[in-house]
Amino acid sequence: MLSTFEISKAVDKDGMLIEVDIKYDSGLIQYVFPLGLSLNFGFRFLIACLYSSGPAPFKCIIKPRSADAAALVRSLVESYN
């Protein structure tokens, strides 16, 4: 991520940098992992719950570091479509 994209502060309508107000969210995150097909019960899943803490959402600018980085991202997106 860091080698492909430049991540910087967002700017407002006047072109001034928007300072990041650092806040944290915490909560329960639930992951569902498929375990495969069981003949008696259909699909089986493992549900794992984790307590997680991380930064709250904030505005930023994410752009490719170069034309080569942009081409790499485009080729990956096209391969999944």
N, C-alpha and C positions, 0 to 999 in steps of 0.2 A: 504494500500500500504506500509506504513512505518513499520507496524508490520510484514509483510510477506517478504519484500525484503530489502536487504542491497544495498544502492545506494552510489557509491563512484566515485572519479575522475578516468578518463580513464588513461591508461598508454601507452607510446610510444613503439616502437620496442625494445628499450634498457631497458624497465622496469621502466622508469622514469615517475612520475606523470605529466599529462598534466594539466596545470593551466587553469581554466575556464576564458575566456575573456567575462565578463558580458556585453551583449548588449541586447537591447530591440527592439522588433518589435511592430508595431501598425498597425491597419487596420480594415477594415470592415469585420465582420463575419456574414454569412447568415445561418440561421437555417430554415429548412422546416419541419413543423409539419403536418402530415396527420390529417384531421378533420373528415374523414369518407366518405361514399358514398352518393351522392345526386342523386335522381332519374332523375333530369333534366340535370345536368351538369357533371355527372361522379364523379370522385374523387375530393374532395375539399382539399385545403392545406392552411395553414397559413404560411406566410413567415415573419420571424422576422429578422431584421438587427440590429446588435449590434456593437458598436465601442469597440474594445478590445486592450489592451496592455499587453504584457507578454514577458518573456525572449525569446531571439532568440535560435534556436536549438544549442545544444552543445553535445560533446561526454561525455559519462559516462559509468560506469559499473553497471548493475542491476542484482543481483543474489539472489536466495532464501536464507533466513537467516538460514534455517535448512532443514533436510531431510523431516520433517513433512510439512514444508511450501511448498517444492517442490511437495510433494504428493498432497497437497491441490490444487495447481495450475493445476497439471496434471488432477486431477479428474474434475475440473471445465471445462477445455478445452475439455475433453472427453465427458462431458455431453452436450456440444453444437455441437458436431460433429455427 
